[in-house]
């Protein structure tokens, strides 16, 4: 049975009719439309869906891509980290809106998006970066489909294939040379590089490490913060925030030889290890210093993040179980640890193959 205020009635022809408001006439009187069904329940469900859609969005043809992105970004800001929101905002404003911002959302097609992908790749952007841009667009379209019941024009869009480059690592002898050089030239920078090499800390986590985060009695350090430069819409700014994910907040036992070095350099609890003051150092600065160290030590140039990969690979080589390693790295799954951070050297492959014996 219909209820008071629902605007659902049974017609003389046996069908059910439900009326809903779509706006107002110029004289201020409300505009109505009707939906029809064979049962009260069918009509009621249709009305509930229509009433959940804001008046100005009941037809996607009235909405531009820019308007939907503004709404989606406002919603995303409430549920994601500031750094993630900044990434969404940057890719939206720099790449998506200049191309599609003024377009009516209903006119978007998969063909347009594929042309956009090709254009971005032709401009010199990597397939991986272009994929990240399209993923942002897809997230907004899923939101529009879920919240406003719009057609999702990106469902059939195919992401560009990207080849993941192999992470370049130092060999075991080269790692020993690096460690020896750092121990011989000890300073806050050397100490932080050693921490990444022997605990797997990310560059932002090292820059955010304060002396208060080290428990000298338990010989443990706790990752509570990360430092990164994020886009604000009017340039960038250096921020100190929570780590990458919930599992990235973690406690890591520190090897005894590193604890001795840390005790020798111990300062005020509020000071950062790298800067020696209460002011943070930008990750890019530590990356540049690491490049300089490699050059002085006559070692090949590798990315700072490779220290984390070397730590993971060395741990597996000496017998760490994957679950323990995954937790030390702050990963949410062991698959991430194995697929991204564990590398096999040719020496290790040869040693493994030499253990293979054919049955007689």
C-alpha positions in Angstrom: 0.0 0.0 0.0 1.2 3.5 -0.7 2.0 5.8 2.2 1.2 9.4 2.8 3.7 11.7 1.1 5.1 9.0 -1.3 3.1 10.2 -4.4 2.5 6.6 -5.5 -1.0 5.7 -6.8 -2.7 2.8 -8.5 -4.1 3.9 -11.9 -7.4 2.8 -13.4 -5.5 0.7 -16.0 -4.0 -1.4 -13.2 -0.5 0.1 -13.3 1.2 2.0 -10.5 2.3 5.6 -11.0 4.9 7.5 -9.0 5.6 11.2 -9.3 8.8 13.0 -8.4 9.9 16.6 -8.5 12.4 17.6 -11.2 12.6 21.4 -10.6 10.5 24.5 -10.7 8.6 26.5 -13.4 9.3 30.1 -13.9 6.3 31.0 -11.7 7.8 29.0 -8.9 5.5 26.0 -9.1 7.2 22.6 -8.9 7.8 20.5 -12.0 6.9 16.8 -11.7 7.6 13.7 -13.7 6.2 10.2 -13.4 7.5 6.6 -13.5 5.3 3.6 -14.0 5.3 -0.1 -13.0 3.3 -3.2 -12.6 3.6 -3.1 -8.8 3.8 -0.6 -6.0 7.3 -2.0 -5.0 8.7 -1.5 -8.5 7.6 2.1 -8.6 8.8 2.8 -5.1 12.3 1.5 -5.8 12.5 3.6 -9.0 11.5 6.7 -7.0 14.0 6.0 -4.2 16.8 6.0 -6.8 15.7 9.2 -8.5 15.2 11.0 -5.2 18.8 10.1 -4.3 20.1 12.1 -7.3 20.4 15.9 -6.7 18.0 17.9 -8.7 20.6 19.5 -10.9 22.1 16.0 -11.8 18.9 14.1 -12.7 20.1 14.3 -16.3 23.9 13.8 -16.9 23.6 16.0 -20.0 23.4 19.1 -17.7 26.7 18.3 -16.0 30.2 19.0 -17.1 33.3 16.9 -16.4 34.7 19.8 -14.3 31.6 19.9 -12.1 31.8 16.2 -11.4 35.5 16.3 -10.7 35.0 19.2 -8.2 32.3 17.1 -6.4 34.4 13.9 -6.5 37.5 15.7 -5.2 35.5 17.2 -2.3 34.3 13.8 -1.3 37.8 12.2 -1.7 39.4 14.9 0.5 37.4 13.5 3.4 38.6 9.9 3.1 42.2 10.0 1.7 45.5 11.2 3.0 46.5 14.8 2.1 49.3 13.5 -0.2 46.9 11.3 -2.1 44.4 14.1 -2.4 47.1 16.4 -3.7 48.1 13.7 -6.3 44.4 13.4 -7.5 44.1 17.2 -7.7 47.3 17.7 -9.6 46.5 15.0 -12.2 43.0 16.4 -12.6 43.9 20.1 -13.0 47.1 19.5 -15.0 45.9 16.8 -17.4 42.2 16.0 -17.4 40.4 19.3 -17.0 42.3 21.2 -19.8 41.2 18.5 -22.2 37.7 17.6 -20.9 36.7 20.1 -18.2 34.1 22.1 -20.2 32.6 19.0 -22.0 29.2 17.6 -21.0 29.8 14.4 -19.2 27.3 12.5 -21.3 29.3 13.1 -24.5 32.4 11.3 -23.3 33.2 8.2 -25.2 35.9 5.5 -24.8 37.3 6.5 -28.2 37.9 10.1 -26.9 39.8 8.6 -23.9 41.9 6.4 -26.0 42.8 9.4 -28.2 43.7 11.3 -25.0 45.9 8.4 -23.9 47.8 8.3 -27.2 48.2 12.1 -27.1 49.7 12.0 -23.6 52.1 9.2 -24.5 53.2 11.0 -27.7 53.9 14.1 -25.6 56.6 12.1 -23.8 54.8 10.9 -20.7 55.5 7.3 -19.7 52.7 4.7 -20.1 52.8 4.2 -16.3 52.2 7.9 -15.6 49.4 8.1 -18.2 47.8 5.0 -16.7 47.8 6.8 -13.3 46.0 9.7 -14.9 43.4 7.5 -16.4 42.9 5.6 -13.1 42.0 9.0 -11.5 39.5 9.6 -14.3 38.0 6.1 -13.8 37.7 6.6 -10.1 35.6 9.8 -10.7 33.4 8.0 -13.3 32.7 5.1 -10.8 31.7 7.7 -8.3 29.3 9.4 -10.8 27.8 6.0 -11.7 27.4 5.0 -8.0 26.2 8.3 -6.6 24.3 9.8 -9.5 23.5 6.7 -11.5 25.2 8.1 -14.6 26.4 5.9 -17.5 30.1 5.2 -17.0 31.9 6.0 -20.3 35.2 4.8 -19.0 34.2 1.2 -18.4 35.7 0.0 -21.7 38.8 2.2 -21.6 41.9 0.1 -21.8 44.9 1.3 -19.9 48.2 1.6 -21.8 50.6 -1.3 -21.3 53.6 -0.3 -19.2 56.9 -2.2 -18.8 58.1 -2.0 -15.2 61.8 -1.1 -15.3 64.1 -3.4 -13.4 65.4 -1.8 -10.2 69.2 -1.3 -10.5 71.0 -2.6 -7.4 74.5 -2.6 -6.1 76.2 -6.0 -6.1 77.1 -7.6 -2.7 80.8 -6.5 -3.0 79.6 -3.0 -3.9 77.2 -2.9 -1.0 80.1 -3.8 1.3 82.2 -1.0 -0.2 79.3 1.4 0.4 78.9 0.3 4.0 82.6 0.6 4.7 82.7 4.1 3.2 79.8 5.2 5.3 81.3 3.8 8.5 84.6 5.6 7.7 82.9 8.9 7.0 80.3 9.0 9.7 77.9 12.0 9.9 74.1 12.3 10.1 73.7 11.7 6.3 75.9 8.5 6.5 73.9 7.3 9.5 70.6 7.7 7.7 71.8 5.9 4.6 73.0 3.0 6.8 69.6 2.9 8.4 67.9 2.5 5.0 70.4 -0.1 3.9 70.0 -2.2 7.1 66.4 -1.6 8.1 64.7 -0.9 4.7 63.4 2.6 5.7 61.9 4.7 2.9 63.6 8.0 2.2 60.6 10.0 3.6 60.6 7.8 6.7 64.3 8.4 7.4 63.8 12.2 6.9 60.9 12.0 9.4 62.8 10.1 12.1 63.3 11.9 15.4 65.5 10.8 18.3 62.3 10.3 20.3 61.4 7.5 17.8 64.3 5.4 19.0 64.0 3.2 22.1 67.6 2.7 23.2 66.6 0.3 25.9 64.6 -2.0 23.6 67.0 -1.3 20.6 64.0 -0.5 18.5 62.9 2.4 16.2 59.3 3.2 15.4 58.2 4.7 12.1 55.5 7.3 12.9 56.0 10.0 10.2 57.0 10.5 6.7 58.3 13.6 4.9 57.2 14.5 1.4 56.7 17.4 -0.9 53.1 17.6 -2.2 51.3 19.7 -4.8 48.9 22.3 -3.4 47.5 23.8 -6.6 49.7 26.8 -6.3 53.1 25.1 -6.2 54.3 22.5 -3.7 55.0 22.4 0.0 57.0 20.2 2.3 54.8 18.2 4.7 55.3 15.9 7.6 52.4 13.4 7.8 51.5 9.8 8.7 53.3 7.0 6.7 52.1 5.6 3.4 49.6 3.1 5.0 48.4 1.7 8.3 51.0 -1.1 8.1 53.7 1.4 7.4 53.4 2.6 11.0 55.7 -0.1 12.5 58.5 -0.9 15.0 61.8 -2.2 13.7 64.5 -3.9 15.8 67.8 -2.2 15.0 71.0 -4.3 14.5 73.5 -4.0 17.4 76.2 -2.3 15.4 73.8 0.4 14.3 72.6 1.0 17.8 76.2 1.7 18.9 76.4 4.4 16.2 73.0 5.9 17.2 74.1 6.1 20.8 77.2 8.0 19.8 75.1 10.6 17.8 72.2 10.8 20.2 70.7 14.3 20.6 67.6 16.0 21.9 64.4 13.9 21.5 62.7 16.6 19.3 65.6 16.8 16.9 65.5 15.0 13.6 68.3 12.5 13.0 69.2 13.9 9.6 69.1 17.6 10.3 70.2 17.6 13.9 67.6 20.3 14.6 63.8 20.5 15.0 63.5 21.2 11.3 63.0 18.5 8.7 65.2 17.9 5.7 63.6 17.4 2.3 63.9 13.9 0.9 65.2 15.2 -2.3 68.2 16.7 -0.4 69.0 13.2 1.1 68.7 11.7 -2.4 71.2 14.2 -3.8 73.6 13.5 -0.9 73.3 9.8 -1.5 74.3 10.3 -5.2 77.3 12.3 -4.0 78.3 9.5 -1.6 78.2 7.0 -4.4 80.4 9.2 -6.6 83.0 9.7 -3.8 83.0 6.0 -3.1 83.5 5.2 -6.8 80.3 3.2 -6.9 77.7 3.0 -9.7 74.8 5.5 -9.5 71.6 3.9 -8.2 68.4 5.3 -6.8 68.0 5.9 -3.1 65.0 3.6 -3.0 67.2 0.8 -4.2 68.6 0.6 -0.6 65.2 -0.7 0.4 65.3 -3.3 -2.4 68.8 -4.4 -1.4 67.7 -4.8 2.2 64.7 -7.0 1.2 66.9 -9.1 -1.2 69.6 -9.6 1.4 67.1 -10.6 4.0 65.6 -13.4 1.8 69.1 -14.5 0.9 70.2 -15.0 4.5 67.0 -16.8 5.4 64.3 -14.4 6.6 60.8 -15.7 6.3 58.7 -13.6 3.9 56.0 -12.7 6.5 58.6 -11.2 8.9 60.3 -9.3 6.1 56.9 -8.0 4.9 56.1 -6.6 8.3 59.5 -5.0 8.7 59.0 -3.2 5.3 55.5 -2.1 6.3 53.7 -4.0 3.5 50.1 -5.0 3.7 50.8 -8.3 1.9 53.7 -10.7 1.3 52.9 -10.6 -2.4 54.0 -7.0 -2.6 57.2 -7.9 -0.8 58.0 -10.8 -3.2 56.8 -9.2 -6.4 58.4 -5.8 -6.0 61.3 -5.9 -3.6 63.0 -9.3 -3.8 65.6 -9.6 -6.6 67.7 -12.5 -7.6 71.3 -11.9 -8.7 73.0 -13.9 -11.4 75.3 -15.3 -8.7 72.3 -16.5 -6.7 70.8 -18.1 -9.8 74.1 -19.9 -10.6 74.4 -21.2 -7.0 70.8 -22.5 -7.1 71.3 -24.2 -10.5 74.5 -25.8 -9.3 72.4 -27.6 -6.6 70.2 -29.2 -9.2 70.9 -32.8 -9.8 69.3 -35.1 -12.4 68.1 -38.4 -11.2 70.4 -41.2 -12.3 
